[in-house]
């Protein structure tokens, strides 16, 4: 009897670990390449132990008598639930990085790339700037703690092997559409001003066709873009804060969407 109980507990802990590890590997901030894999593994294990004794028994407890198919299906579902919760946060950062890319393309800064310390990939300078500011804002509002709290709450709303994971795709597509729209809105003042500047330069080129607009336009657009960025920088943390507040709402809504209470 004690042996059966021990096996059941090990299986239950492993399923909790599966969801936690999947979120840490895909979620915002936690999945950064800058964190060694050993640190992520230790953090996932420590979080699993803490959550296992805090969540309701019906949220994570399984038994070896449930059968191999049930346990295998539960493992897959736990991975997908963790990935879904993590990707919602990544969509916010992707929307902000897209805003930086759009601004870079219109100001000529897209020629200057640098390594993003979070992903170890080359991005535009402004994309990296927005990403770093977003991380600082995320940590300043205790976003990491809120995310872990949401993870603990997920075991109450989405017990093991009861997720309606097929509903996550359409909902995440709606979230992605909304967040990328917000990203375009953040970049829209730059796009509009620089578009008007392009029109003005085009008129100037018609008036003075002998002028070499290639050498005139680029420094002007670069200077105007930098000036606009200086004006916008004080407001970026507030805008990012609002997006992260939406993120936490999206995570809560996603748990409601894929939870078993939908049916």
ChimeraX commands (.cxc) that place a marker at each C-alpha (Angstrom):
marker #1 position 0.00,0.00,0.00 radius 0.5
marker #1 position 2.78,2.40,0.94 radius 0.5
marker #1 position 4.66,1.46,-2.22 radius 0.5
marker #1 position 1.59,2.23,-4.34 radius 0.5
marker #1 position 1.16,5.56,-2.57 radius 0.5
marker #1 position 4.81,6.42,-3.22 radius 0.5
marker #1 position 4.49,5.61,-6.94 radius 0.5
marker #1 position 1.31,7.66,-7.17 radius 0.5
marker #1 position 3.00,10.62,-5.50 radius 0.5
marker #1 position 6.01,10.39,-7.82 radius 0.5
marker #1 position 3.72,10.36,-10.86 radius 0.5
marker #1 position 1.78,13.33,-9.52 radius 0.5
marker #1 position 4.94,15.33,-8.83 radius 0.5
marker #1 position 6.26,14.50,-12.29 radius 0.5
marker #1 position 3.08,15.77,-13.96 radius 0.5
marker #1 position 3.29,19.02,-12.00 radius 0.5
marker #1 position 6.96,19.29,-12.98 radius 0.5
marker #1 position 6.04,18.75,-16.64 radius 0.5
marker #1 position 3.68,21.74,-16.70 radius 0.5
marker #1 position 6.08,23.92,-14.71 radius 0.5
marker #1 position 9.09,23.03,-16.87 radius 0.5
marker #1 position 7.16,23.64,-20.10 radius 0.5
marker #1 position 6.18,27.12,-18.92 radius 0.5
marker #1 position 9.72,27.96,-17.80 radius 0.5
marker #1 position 11.14,26.82,-21.15 radius 0.5
marker #1 position 8.70,28.94,-23.16 radius 0.5
marker #1 position 7.52,31.76,-20.90 radius 0.5
marker #1 position 8.74,35.36,-20.83 radius 0.5
marker #1 position 11.93,36.12,-18.90 radius 0.5
marker #1 position 12.23,32.54,-17.60 radius 0.5
marker #1 position 13.13,31.12,-21.03 radius 0.5
marker #1 position 16.00,33.56,-21.64 radius 0.5
marker #1 position 19.07,31.87,-23.11 radius 0.5
marker #1 position 21.19,33.86,-20.64 radius 0.5
marker #1 position 19.96,31.55,-17.86 radius 0.5
marker #1 position 21.94,28.27,-17.78 radius 0.5
marker #1 position 19.90,25.13,-18.29 radius 0.5
marker #1 position 20.95,23.88,-14.87 radius 0.5
marker #1 position 19.46,26.99,-13.27 radius 0.5
marker #1 position 16.19,26.50,-15.16 radius 0.5
marker #1 position 16.05,22.84,-14.14 radius 0.5
marker #1 position 16.70,23.65,-10.48 radius 0.5
marker #1 position 14.12,26.45,-10.55 radius 0.5
marker #1 position 11.55,24.14,-12.17 radius 0.5
marker #1 position 12.17,21.43,-9.57 radius 0.5
marker #1 position 12.00,23.87,-6.64 radius 0.5
marker #1 position 8.82,25.45,-7.99 radius 0.5
marker #1 position 7.29,22.01,-8.51 radius 0.5
marker #1 position 7.93,20.96,-4.91 radius 0.5
marker #1 position 6.48,24.20,-3.55 radius 0.5
marker #1 position 3.41,24.05,-5.80 radius 0.5
marker #1 position 2.73,20.37,-5.23 radius 0.5
marker #1 position 2.04,20.88,-1.55 radius 0.5
marker #1 position 0.06,24.08,-2.17 radius 0.5
marker #1 position -2.37,22.99,-4.88 radius 0.5
marker #1 position -5.54,20.96,-4.24 radius 0.5
marker #1 position -5.07,17.19,-4.37 radius 0.5
marker #1 position -7.65,16.82,-7.13 radius 0.5
marker #1 position -5.72,19.28,-9.29 radius 0.5
marker #1 position -2.63,17.13,-9.73 radius 0.5
marker #1 position -3.02,13.75,-8.05 radius 0.5
marker #1 position -2.96,10.72,-10.34 radius 0.5
marker #1 position -2.65,7.03,-9.67 radius 0.5
marker #1 position -0.63,4.32,-11.36 radius 0.5
marker #1 position -3.87,2.36,-11.57 radius 0.5
marker #1 position -5.21,4.93,-14.06 radius 0.5
marker #1 position -3.29,3.12,-16.78 radius 0.5
marker #1 position -0.38,3.85,-19.10 radius 0.5
marker #1 position -2.51,5.56,-21.75 radius 0.5
marker #1 position -4.01,7.96,-19.21 radius 0.5
marker #1 position -0.60,8.89,-17.80 radius 0.5
marker #1 position 0.98,9.29,-21.26 radius 0.5
marker #1 position -1.91,11.50,-22.39 radius 0.5
marker #1 position -1.66,13.50,-19.17 radius 0.5
marker #1 position 2.05,14.15,-19.77 radius 0.5
marker #1 position 1.38,15.44,-23.29 radius 0.5
marker #1 position -1.47,17.65,-22.10 radius 0.5
marker #1 position 0.63,19.07,-19.25 radius 0.5
marker #1 position 3.39,19.99,-21.70 radius 0.5
marker #1 position 0.88,21.68,-24.02 radius 0.5
marker #1 position -0.76,23.59,-21.15 radius 0.5
marker #1 position 2.61,24.86,-19.94 radius 0.5
marker #1 position 3.65,25.84,-23.45 radius 0.5
marker #1 position 0.35,27.65,-24.06 radius 0.5
marker #1 position 0.66,29.65,-20.83 radius 0.5
marker #1 position 4.26,30.52,-21.65 radius 0.5
marker #1 position 3.66,31.53,-25.26 radius 0.5
marker #1 position 1.00,34.06,-24.24 radius 0.5
marker #1 position 3.75,36.01,-22.48 radius 0.5
marker #1 position 6.13,35.62,-25.40 radius 0.5
marker #1 position 3.51,37.14,-27.70 radius 0.5
marker #1 position 3.64,40.37,-25.68 radius 0.5
marker #1 position 7.41,40.61,-26.06 radius 0.5
marker #1 position 7.12,39.74,-29.76 radius 0.5
marker #1 position 4.61,42.56,-30.25 radius 0.5
marker #1 position 6.95,45.05,-28.56 radius 0.5
marker #1 position 9.93,43.84,-30.59 radius 0.5
marker #1 position 7.86,44.20,-33.76 radius 0.5
marker #1 position 7.15,47.83,-32.81 radius 0.5
marker #1 position 10.90,48.41,-32.49 radius 0.5
marker #1 position 11.50,46.74,-35.86 radius 0.5
marker #1 position 8.89,48.91,-37.59 radius 0.5
marker #1 position 10.45,52.06,-36.15 radius 0.5
marker #1 position 13.93,50.88,-37.16 radius 0.5
marker #1 position 12.80,50.20,-40.73 radius 0.5
marker #1 position 11.39,53.71,-41.08 radius 0.5
marker #1 position 14.31,55.53,-39.46 radius 0.5
marker #1 position 17.16,53.66,-41.12 radius 0.5
marker #1 position 18.25,52.03,-37.86 radius 0.5
marker #1 position 17.50,48.57,-39.24 radius 0.5
marker #1 position 21.04,48.53,-40.66 radius 0.5
marker #1 position 22.38,48.39,-37.11 radius 0.5
marker #1 position 21.79,45.02,-35.48 radius 0.5
marker #1 position 22.97,43.67,-32.15 radius 0.5
marker #1 position 22.70,40.41,-30.24 radius 0.5
marker #1 position 19.63,40.11,-28.05 radius 0.5
marker #1 position 20.83,38.75,-24.72 radius 0.5
marker #1 position 17.44,37.12,-24.11 radius 0.5
marker #1 position 17.38,35.05,-27.31 radius 0.5
marker #1 position 21.00,35.21,-28.56 radius 0.5
marker #1 position 19.68,36.31,-31.95 radius 0.5
marker #1 position 20.40,39.42,-33.99 radius 0.5
marker #1 position 17.68,42.05,-33.75 radius 0.5
marker #1 position 17.35,45.70,-34.62 radius 0.5
marker #1 position 18.77,48.07,-32.01 radius 0.5
marker #1 position 15.35,49.47,-31.13 radius 0.5
marker #1 position 13.88,45.97,-30.85 radius 0.5
marker #1 position 16.55,45.16,-28.28 radius 0.5
marker #1 position 15.91,48.46,-26.49 radius 0.5
marker #1 position 12.18,47.76,-26.28 radius 0.5
marker #1 position 12.88,44.19,-25.15 radius 0.5
marker #1 position 15.19,45.33,-22.33 radius 0.5
marker #1 position 12.75,48.02,-21.17 radius 0.5
marker #1 position 9.95,45.43,-21.27 radius 0.5
marker #1 position 11.96,43.02,-19.08 radius 0.5
marker #1 position 12.64,45.78,-16.54 radius 0.5
marker #1 position 8.97,46.77,-16.46 radius 0.5
marker #1 position 7.94,43.10,-16.20 radius 0.5
marker #1 position 10.17,42.63,-13.16 radius 0.5
marker #1 position 9.24,45.98,-11.59 radius 0.5
marker #1 position 5.55,45.01,-11.47 radius 0.5
marker #1 position 6.43,41.56,-10.08 radius 0.5
marker #1 position 5.41,39.93,-13.32 radius 0.5
marker #1 position 7.49,36.85,-12.56 radius 0.5
marker #1 position 5.68,36.32,-9.25 radius 0.5
marker #1 position 2.28,36.93,-10.84 radius 0.5
marker #1 position 3.12,34.37,-13.52 radius 0.5
marker #1 position 4.07,31.76,-10.91 radius 0.5
marker #1 position 0.84,32.52,-9.03 radius 0.5
marker #1 position -1.10,32.03,-12.26 radius 0.5
marker #1 position 0.71,28.72,-12.75 radius 0.5
marker #1 position -0.40,27.57,-9.29 radius 0.5
marker #1 position -3.94,28.74,-10.04 radius 0.5
marker #1 position -3.90,26.76,-13.29 radius 0.5
marker #1 position -3.92,23.46,-11.39 radius 0.5
marker #1 position -7.21,24.48,-9.76 radius 0.5
marker #1 position -8.83,25.60,-13.02 radius 0.5
marker #1 position -7.21,22.96,-15.25 radius 0.5
marker #1 position -6.71,19.69,-13.35 radius 0.5
marker #1 position -4.33,17.09,-14.78 radius 0.5
marker #1 position -5.50,15.52,-18.05 radius 0.5
marker #1 position -8.64,17.68,-18.21 radius 0.5
marker #1 position -7.45,20.55,-20.43 radius 0.5
marker #1 position -9.45,21.33,-23.57 radius 0.5
marker #1 position -6.17,22.17,-25.28 radius 0.5
marker #1 position -7.68,22.33,-28.77 radius 0.5
marker #1 position -9.37,25.59,-27.74 radius 0.5
marker #1 position -6.03,27.26,-27.01 radius 0.5
marker #1 position -5.05,27.77,-30.67 radius 0.5
marker #1 position -7.96,30.01,-31.78 radius 0.5
marker #1 position -7.79,32.04,-28.58 radius 0.5
marker #1 position -4.03,32.57,-28.85 radius 0.5
marker #1 position -4.50,33.67,-32.45 radius 0.5
marker #1 position -6.89,36.36,-31.20 radius 0.5
marker #1 position -4.34,37.41,-28.59 radius 0.5
marker #1 position -1.56,37.57,-31.19 radius 0.5
marker #1 position -3.70,39.70,-33.50 radius 0.5
marker #1 position -4.51,42.11,-30.68 radius 0.5
marker #1 position -0.93,42.39,-29.42 radius 0.5
marker #1 position 0.55,42.94,-32.87 radius 0.5
marker #1 position -2.08,45.63,-33.42 radius 0.5
marker #1 position -0.89,47.28,-30.21 radius 0.5
marker #1 position 2.68,47.02,-31.49 radius 0.5
marker #1 position 1.70,48.84,-34.69 radius 0.5
marker #1 position -0.07,51.49,-32.61 radius 0.5
marker #1 position 3.09,52.06,-30.56 radius 0.5
marker #1 position 5.08,52.53,-33.77 radius 0.5
marker #1 position 2.36,54.53,-35.57 radius 0.5
marker #1 position 3.51,58.03,-34.44 radius 0.5
marker #1 position 6.95,57.31,-35.90 radius 0.5
marker #1 position 5.46,55.84,-39.07 radius 0.5
marker #1 position 3.11,58.80,-39.63 radius 0.5
marker #1 position 5.74,61.50,-38.98 radius 0.5
marker #1 position 8.34,59.77,-41.15 radius 0.5
marker #1 position 5.78,59.23,-43.90 radius 0.5
marker #1 position 5.02,62.95,-43.92 radius 0.5
marker #1 position 8.77,63.58,-43.98 radius 0.5
marker #1 position 9.08,61.28,-47.00 radius 0.5
marker #1 position 6.32,63.23,-48.76 radius 0.5
marker #1 position 8.09,66.51,-47.97 radius 0.5
marker #1 position 11.39,65.16,-49.27 radius 0.5
marker #1 position 9.65,63.92,-52.42 radius 0.5
marker #1 position 8.23,67.42,-53.04 radius 0.5
marker #1 position 11.67,68.89,-52.39 radius 0.5
marker #1 position 13.18,66.45,-54.90 radius 0.5
marker #1 position 10.68,67.62,-57.53 radius 0.5
marker #1 position 11.56,71.23,-56.86 radius 0.5
marker #1 position 15.31,70.59,-56.88 radius 0.5
marker #1 position 15.92,67.53,-59.08 radius 0.5
marker #1 position 19.68,68.10,-59.04 radius 0.5
marker #1 position 19.83,67.41,-55.27 radius 0.5
marker #1 position 21.08,63.98,-54.23 radius 0.5
marker #1 position 18.17,62.90,-52.05 radius 0.5
marker #1 position 19.84,59.62,-51.13 radius 0.5
marker #1 position 22.42,61.44,-49.02 radius 0.5
marker #1 position 20.00,64.09,-47.76 radius 0.5
marker #1 position 17.06,61.91,-46.73 radius 0.5
marker #1 position 18.85,59.29,-44.63 radius 0.5
marker #1 position 20.47,61.60,-42.03 radius 0.5
marker #1 position 17.30,63.69,-41.81 radius 0.5
marker #1 position 15.11,60.63,-41.19 radius 0.5
marker #1 position 17.65,59.29,-38.72 radius 0.5
marker #1 position 17.72,62.58,-36.80 radius 0.5
marker #1 position 13.94,62.92,-36.75 radius 0.5
marker #1 position 13.60,59.31,-35.61 radius 0.5
marker #1 position 16.06,59.80,-32.75 radius 0.5
marker #1 position 14.28,63.00,-31.70 radius 0.5
marker #1 position 10.92,61.21,-31.67 radius 0.5
marker #1 position 12.44,58.35,-29.70 radius 0.5
marker #1 position 13.77,60.77,-27.07 radius 0.5
marker #1 position 10.29,62.25,-26.73 radius 0.5
marker #1 position 8.66,58.80,-26.50 radius 0.5
marker #1 position 11.08,57.16,-24.04 radius 0.5
marker #1 position 9.47,58.60,-20.87 radius 0.5
marker #1 position 6.11,57.12,-21.93 radius 0.5
marker #1 position 7.33,53.66,-22.95 radius 0.5
marker #1 position 7.29,52.12,-19.43 radius 0.5
marker #1 position 3.67,53.21,-18.97 radius 0.5
marker #1 position 2.67,51.72,-22.34 radius 0.5
marker #1 position 4.51,48.49,-21.57 radius 0.5
marker #1 position 2.92,48.33,-18.12 radius 0.5
marker #1 position -0.53,48.50,-19.72 radius 0.5
marker #1 position 0.38,45.67,-22.10 radius 0.5
marker #1 position 1.55,43.49,-19.22 radius 0.5
marker #1 position -1.69,44.14,-17.35 radius 0.5
marker #1 position -3.46,42.82,-20.45 radius 0.5
marker #1 position -1.06,39.85,-20.42 radius 0.5
marker #1 position -2.17,38.76,-16.97 radius 0.5
marker #1 position -5.80,39.08,-18.06 radius 0.5
marker #1 position -5.04,36.98,-21.14 radius 0.5
marker #1 position -3.42,34.25,-19.03 radius 0.5
marker #1 position -6.46,34.13,-16.74 radius 0.5
marker #1 position -8.82,34.04,-19.73 radius 0.5
marker #1 position -6.78,31.31,-21.42 radius 0.5
marker #1 position -7.04,29.13,-18.31 radius 0.5
marker #1 position -10.79,29.67,-18.37 radius 0.5
marker #1 position -10.98,28.82,-22.08 radius 0.5
marker #1 position -9.08,25.53,-21.91 radius 0.5
marker #1 position -10.44,24.52,-18.51 radius 0.5
marker #1 position -12.89,21.60,-18.25 radius 0.5
marker #1 position -15.72,23.90,-17.12 radius 0.5
marker #1 position -16.14,25.00,-20.73 radius 0.5
marker #1 position -18.20,21.88,-21.37 radius 0.5
marker link #1:1,2 radius 0.2
marker link #1:2,3 radius 0.2
marker link #1:3,4 radius 0.2
marker link #1:4,5 radius 0.2
marker link #1:5,6 radius 0.2
marker link #1:6,7 radius 0.2
marker link #1:7,8 radius 0.2
marker link #1:8,9 radius 0.2
marker link #1:9,10 radius 0.2
marker link #1:10,11 radius 0.2
marker link #1:11,12 radius 0.2
marker link #1:12,13 radius 0.2
marker link #1:13,14 radius 0.2
marker link #1:14,15 radius 0.2
marker link #1:15,16 radius 0.2
marker link #1:16,17 radius 0.2
marker link #1:17,18 radius 0.2
marker link #1:18,19 radius 0.2
marker link #1:19,20 radius 0.2
marker link #1:20,21 radius 0.2
marker link #1:21,22 radius 0.2
marker link #1:22,23 radius 0.2
marker link #1:23,24 radius 0.2
marker link #1:24,25 radius 0.2
marker link #1:25,26 radius 0.2
marker link #1:26,27 radius 0.2
marker link #1:27,28 radius 0.2
marker link #1:28,29 radius 0.2
marker link #1:29,30 radius 0.2
marker link #1:30,31 radius 0.2
marker link #1:31,32 radius 0.2
marker link #1:32,33 radius 0.2
marker link #1:33,34 radius 0.2
marker link #1:34,35 radius 0.2
marker link #1:35,36 radius 0.2
marker link #1:36,37 radius 0.2
marker link #1:37,38 radius 0.2
marker link #1:38,39 radius 0.2
marker link #1:39,40 radius 0.2
marker link #1:40,41 radius 0.2
marker link #1:41,42 radius 0.2
marker link #1:42,43 radius 0.2
marker link #1:43,44 radius 0.2
marker link #1:44,45 radius 0.2
marker link #1:45,46 radius 0.2
marker link #1:46,47 radius 0.2
marker link #1:47,48 radius 0.2
marker link #1:48,49 radius 0.2
marker link #1:49,50 radius 0.2
marker link #1:50,51 radius 0.2
marker link #1:51,52 radius 0.2
marker link #1:52,53 radius 0.2
marker link #1:53,54 radius 0.2
marker link #1:54,55 radius 0.2
marker link #1:55,56 radius 0.2
marker link #1:56,57 radius 0.2
marker link #1:57,58 radius 0.2
marker link #1:58,59 radius 0.2
marker link #1:59,60 radius 0.2
marker link #1:60,61 radius 0.2
marker link #1:61,62 radius 0.2
marker link #1:62,63 radius 0.2
marker link #1:63,64 radius 0.2
marker link #1:64,65 radius 0.2
marker link #1:65,66 radius 0.2
marker link #1:66,67 radius 0.2
marker link #1:67,68 radius 0.2
marker link #1:68,69 radius 0.2
marker link #1:69,70 radius 0.2
marker link #1:70,71 radius 0.2
marker link #1:71,72 radius 0.2
marker link #1:72,73 radius 0.2
marker link #1:73,74 radius 0.2
marker link #1:74,75 radius 0.2
marker link #1:75,76 radius 0.2
marker link #1:76,77 radius 0.2
marker link #1:77,78 radius 0.2
marker link #1:78,79 radius 0.2
marker link #1:79,80 radius 0.2
marker link #1:80,81 radius 0.2
marker link #1:81,82 radius 0.2
marker link #1:82,83 radius 0.2
marker link #1:83,84 radius 0.2
marker link #1:84,85 radius 0.2
marker link #1:85,86 radius 0.2
marker link #1:86,87 radius 0.2
marker link #1:87,88 radius 0.2
marker link #1:88,89 radius 0.2
marker link #1:89,90 radius 0.2
marker link #1:90,91 radius 0.2
marker link #1:91,92 radius 0.2
marker link #1:92,93 radius 0.2
marker link #1:93,94 radius 0.2
marker link #1:94,95 radius 0.2
marker link #1:95,96 radius 0.2
marker link #1:96,97 radius 0.2
marker link #1:97,98 radius 0.2
marker link #1:98,99 radius 0.2
marker link #1:99,100 radius 0.2
marker link #1:100,101 radius 0.2
marker link #1:101,102 radius 0.2
marker link #1:102,103 radius 0.2
marker link #1:103,104 radius 0.2
marker link #1:104,105 radius 0.2
marker link #1:105,106 radius 0.2
marker link #1:106,107 radius 0.2
marker link #1:107,108 radius 0.2
marker link #1:108,109 radius 0.2
marker link #1:109,110 radius 0.2
marker link #1:110,111 radius 0.2
marker link #1:111,112 radius 0.2
marker link #1:112,113 radius 0.2
marker link #1:113,114 radius 0.2
marker link #1:114,115 radius 0.2
marker link #1:115,116 radius 0.2
marker link #1:116,117 radius 0.2
marker link #1:117,118 radius 0.2
marker link #1:118,119 radius 0.2
marker link #1:119,120 radius 0.2
marker link #1:120,121 radius 0.2
marker link #1:121,122 radius 0.2
marker link #1:122,123 radius 0.2
marker link #1:123,124 radius 0.2
marker link #1:124,125 radius 0.2
marker link #1:125,126 radius 0.2
marker link #1:126,127 radius 0.2
marker link #1:127,128 radius 0.2
marker link #1:128,129 radius 0.2
marker link #1:129,130 radius 0.2
marker link #1:130,131 radius 0.2
marker link #1:131,132 radius 0.2
marker link #1:132,133 radius 0.2
marker link #1:133,134 radius 0.2
marker link #1:134,135 radius 0.2
marker link #1:135,136 radius 0.2
marker link #1:136,137 radius 0.2
marker link #1:137,138 radius 0.2
marker link #1:138,139 radius 0.2
marker link #1:139,140 radius 0.2
marker link #1:140,141 radius 0.2
marker link #1:141,142 radius 0.2
marker link #1:142,143 radius 0.2
marker link #1:143,144 radius 0.2
marker link #1:144,145 radius 0.2
marker link #1:145,146 radius 0.2
marker link #1:146,147 radius 0.2
marker link #1:147,148 radius 0.2
marker link #1:148,149 radius 0.2
marker link #1:149,150 radius 0.2
marker link #1:150,151 radius 0.2
marker link #1:151,152 radius 0.2
marker link #1:152,153 radius 0.2
marker link #1:153,154 radius 0.2
marker link #1:154,155 radius 0.2
marker link #1:155,156 radius 0.2
marker link #1:156,157 radius 0.2
marker link #1:157,158 radius 0.2
marker link #1:158,159 radius 0.2
marker link #1:159,160 radius 0.2
marker link #1:160,161 radius 0.2
marker link #1:161,162 radius 0.2
marker link #1:162,163 radius 0.2
marker link #1:163,164 radius 0.2
marker link #1:164,165 radius 0.2
marker link #1:165,166 radius 0.2
marker link #1:166,167 radius 0.2
marker link #1:167,168 radius 0.2
marker link #1:168,169 radius 0.2
marker link #1:169,170 radius 0.2
marker link #1:170,171 radius 0.2
marker link #1:171,172 radius 0.2
marker link #1:172,173 radius 0.2
marker link #1:173,174 radius 0.2
marker link #1:174,175 radius 0.2
marker link #1:175,176 radius 0.2
marker link #1:176,177 radius 0.2
marker link #1:177,178 radius 0.2
marker link #1:178,179 radius 0.2
marker link #1:179,180 radius 0.2
marker link #1:180,181 radius 0.2
marker link #1:181,182 radius 0.2
marker link #1:182,183 radius 0.2
marker link #1:183,184 radius 0.2
marker link #1:184,185 radius 0.2
marker link #1:185,186 radius 0.2
marker link #1:186,187 radius 0.2
marker link #1:187,188 radius 0.2
marker link #1:188,189 radius 0.2
marker link #1:189,190 radius 0.2
marker link #1:190,191 radius 0.2
marker link #1:191,192 radius 0.2
marker link #1:192,193 radius 0.2
marker link #1:193,194 radius 0.2
marker link #1:194,195 radius 0.2
marker link #1:195,196 radius 0.2
marker link #1:196,197 radius 0.2
marker link #1:197,198 radius 0.2
marker link #1:198,199 radius 0.2
marker link #1:199,200 radius 0.2
marker link #1:200,201 radius 0.2
marker link #1:201,202 radius 0.2
marker link #1:202,203 radius 0.2
marker link #1:203,204 radius 0.2
marker link #1:204,205 radius 0.2
marker link #1:205,206 radius 0.2
marker link #1:206,207 radius 0.2
marker link #1:207,208 radius 0.2
marker link #1:208,209 radius 0.2
marker link #1:209,210 radius 0.2
marker link #1:210,211 radius 0.2
marker link #1:211,212 radius 0.2
marker link #1:212,213 radius 0.2
marker link #1:213,214 radius 0.2
marker link #1:214,215 radius 0.2
marker link #1:215,216 radius 0.2
marker link #1:216,217 radius 0.2
marker link #1:217,218 radius 0.2
marker link #1:218,219 radius 0.2
marker link #1:219,220 radius 0.2
marker link #1:220,221 radius 0.2
marker link #1:221,222 radius 0.2
marker link #1:222,223 radius 0.2
marker link #1:223,224 radius 0.2
marker link #1:224,225 radius 0.2
marker link #1:225,226 radius 0.2
marker link #1:226,227 radius 0.2
marker link #1:227,228 radius 0.2
marker link #1:228,229 radius 0.2
marker link #1:229,230 radius 0.2
marker link #1:230,231 radius 0.2
marker link #1:231,232 radius 0.2
marker link #1:232,233 radius 0.2
marker link #1:233,234 radius 0.2
marker link #1:234,235 radius 0.2
marker link #1:235,236 radius 0.2
marker link #1:236,237 radius 0.2
marker link #1:237,238 radius 0.2
marker link #1:238,239 radius 0.2
marker link #1:239,240 radius 0.2
marker link #1:240,241 radius 0.2
marker link #1:241,242 radius 0.2
marker link #1:242,243 radius 0.2
marker link #1:243,244 radius 0.2
marker link #1:244,245 radius 0.2
marker link #1:245,246 radius 0.2
marker link #1:246,247 radius 0.2
marker link #1:247,248 radius 0.2
marker link #1:248,249 radius 0.2
marker link #1:249,250 radius 0.2
marker link #1:250,251 radius 0.2
marker link #1:251,252 radius 0.2
marker link #1:252,253 radius 0.2
marker link #1:253,254 radius 0.2
marker link #1:254,255 radius 0.2
marker link #1:255,256 radius 0.2
marker link #1:256,257 radius 0.2
marker link #1:257,258 radius 0.2
marker link #1:258,259 radius 0.2
marker link #1:259,260 radius 0.2
marker link #1:260,261 radius 0.2
marker link #1:261,262 radius 0.2
marker link #1:262,263 radius 0.2
view
